[in-house]
Amino acid sequence: MLIEIVRGDITEQKVDAIVNAANPSLLGGGGVDDAIHVAAGPSLLAECRQLRATSHPDGLASGLALATGAGNLPARWVIHTPGPNRHVGQVNPKTLEKCFSNSLYVASRLGATSIAFPAIGAGSYGWSPEDVASIAARTIHEWFGMYSHSTSIHRVVLVAFNDEVETAFRKAFETPRVESQLVHGP
């Protein structure tokens, strides 16, 4: 498994699946969720509305994950996973772990070979970049330890939206900054 840490815009990543730190409503929100919905275009919102009208009338609970098409994004799929919101008392790190592991599981079931994650829960949901990065590193390594023999995924990209998140990801994954890691590709 190749792990890359990049500073940039998750909507521009050339991977099979990008993970959306989704609003539980599945109908868009702020931050990463808004950026993904804007870049993907109206087909993503239409697909999310269809999910709300059929299989997920109450939205999606924190820690769960599901996939939709990616609309105008360079990815094939968007995997939606609402992170836990510390501001409303959702402070259990196990829920954040499930965001990462369930997203990997969904991507693997789709046959994705590459996946890009944002800092789920950092930002408006109140988790510190250090906590998110530590949980992401532990969960991703444990997941691959269990499923490396059966998953199609061989490349994981962690996309940092600012210096603080990038530093936290690099520390947690023990990955120094190397300019060649900024190359985008499948």
C-alpha positions in Angstrom: 0.0 0.0 0.0 1.3 3.4 -1.0 0.3 6.3 1.3 0.6 9.9 0.0 0.1 13.1 1.8 -0.7 16.1 -0.4 -1.6 19.7 0.3 -4.5 20.7 -2.0 -8.0 20.4 -3.1 -9.6 16.9 -2.7 -11.9 17.6 -5.7 -8.9 17.6 -8.0 -7.4 14.3 -6.9 -7.1 11.7 -9.7 -8.2 8.6 -7.7 -11.0 6.1 -8.0 -12.8 7.3 -4.9 -12.8 10.5 -2.9 -14.2 10.6 0.6 -16.6 13.3 1.5 -16.8 14.5 5.1 -20.5 14.6 4.5 -23.3 16.4 6.3 -25.5 13.7 7.8 -28.4 15.0 5.6 -26.4 13.9 2.5 -27.7 17.1 0.9 -24.5 19.2 1.1 -23.1 21.4 3.8 -20.0 23.5 4.4 -16.3 22.9 3.9 -15.3 19.7 2.1 -18.9 18.7 1.6 -19.7 22.0 -0.2 -16.6 21.9 -2.3 -17.3 18.3 -3.5 -21.0 19.1 -4.3 -20.0 22.3 -6.2 -17.2 20.5 -8.2 -19.3 17.4 -8.9 -22.3 19.4 -10.3 -26.0 18.8 -10.0 -25.9 15.0 -10.6 -24.3 14.4 -7.2 -27.1 16.3 -5.4 -29.7 14.5 -7.5 -28.2 11.1 -6.5 -28.1 12.1 -2.8 -31.7 13.3 -3.0 -32.7 9.9 -4.5 -31.0 8.2 -1.5 -33.0 10.3 0.9 -36.2 9.5 -1.0 -35.5 5.7 -0.9 -32.9 3.9 1.2 -31.8 6.7 3.6 -34.9 8.9 4.4 -33.2 10.1 7.7 -29.8 10.7 6.1 -26.6 8.9 7.2 -25.4 8.5 10.8 -21.9 9.5 11.8 -19.4 6.7 11.1 -21.3 5.0 8.3 -20.4 5.3 4.7 -22.0 4.9 1.3 -21.0 5.6 -2.3 -22.5 7.6 -5.1 -21.3 8.5 -8.6 -18.8 11.4 -8.8 -20.5 13.7 -11.3 -17.9 16.0 -12.9 -15.1 15.1 -10.5 -12.1 13.2 -11.9 -12.9 10.3 -9.5 -15.3 7.5 -10.3 -17.1 7.6 -6.9 -17.7 9.8 -3.9 -17.9 7.9 -0.6 -19.9 9.9 1.9 -19.2 9.6 5.6 -20.5 12.0 8.2 -17.9 12.6 10.9 -18.8 13.0 14.5 -19.4 16.5 15.6 -17.6 17.4 18.8 -19.7 20.6 19.2 -22.9 18.5 19.7 -21.3 16.0 22.1 -20.1 13.4 19.6 -16.7 12.8 21.1 -16.2 9.0 20.8 -13.0 8.4 18.7 -14.5 5.0 17.7 -17.0 6.9 15.5 -14.2 8.7 13.7 -12.4 5.4 13.3 -15.5 4.0 11.6 -15.5 6.9 9.1 -12.1 5.8 7.9 -12.6 2.0 8.0 -16.1 2.0 6.6 -15.0 4.3 3.7 -12.1 1.8 2.9 -14.6 -1.1 3.1 -17.0 0.6 0.6 -14.2 1.6 -1.7 -12.9 -1.9 -1.7 -16.3 -3.4 -2.4 -16.5 -1.1 -5.4 -13.2 -2.4 -6.7 -11.4 1.0 -6.3 -7.6 0.9 -6.4 -7.1 4.4 -5.0 -8.9 6.5 -2.4 -8.4 10.1 -1.1 -9.4 11.2 2.4 -9.8 14.7 3.8 -9.2 15.4 7.5 -12.7 14.0 8.5 -14.0 15.9 11.6 -11.3 18.6 11.6 -12.6 22.0 10.9 -16.2 22.8 11.6 -16.8 19.5 13.5 -14.2 20.5 16.2 -11.7 17.6 16.1 -8.1 18.7 16.3 -6.0 17.9 13.2 -3.6 15.9 15.5 -6.4 13.7 16.8 -7.9 13.2 13.3 -4.4 12.3 11.8 -3.6 9.9 14.7 -6.9 8.1 14.3 -6.6 8.0 10.5 -3.1 6.6 10.7 -4.0 3.9 13.2 -7.2 2.9 11.5 -5.9 2.8 8.0 -2.8 0.7 9.0 -5.0 -1.7 11.0 -7.5 -2.0 8.2 -4.8 -2.8 5.6 -3.3 -5.2 8.2 -6.5 -7.2 8.1 -7.6 -6.8 4.5 -4.4 -6.3 2.4 -4.7 -9.8 1.0 -8.3 -9.2 -0.3 -8.6 -5.5 -1.1 -8.3 -3.9 -4.5 -7.0 -0.6 -2.9 -3.3 -0.1 -3.2 -3.0 3.7 -2.9 -4.3 6.0 -0.2 -4.0 9.8 -0.5 -4.5 12.1 2.5 -5.4 15.5 1.4 -4.6 18.4 3.7 -6.4 21.7 3.3 -3.9 23.8 5.3 -0.4 23.6 6.9 -1.7 22.5 10.3 -3.5 19.4 8.8 -0.6 18.6 6.5 1.9 18.7 9.5 -0.4 16.5 11.6 -0.8 13.9 8.8 2.9 13.8 8.2 3.7 13.3 11.8 1.0 10.6 12.3 2.0 8.7 9.2 5.7 9.4 9.7 6.0 10.9 6.2 8.4 13.8 5.5 7.5 16.4 3.0 9.0 15.6 -0.4 8.0 17.7 -3.4 7.7 14.7 -5.7 4.8 13.5 -3.5 2.7 16.3 -4.9 2.4 14.6 -8.3 -1.3 13.7 -9.0 -2.3 10.6 -10.8 -4.3 7.4 -10.6 
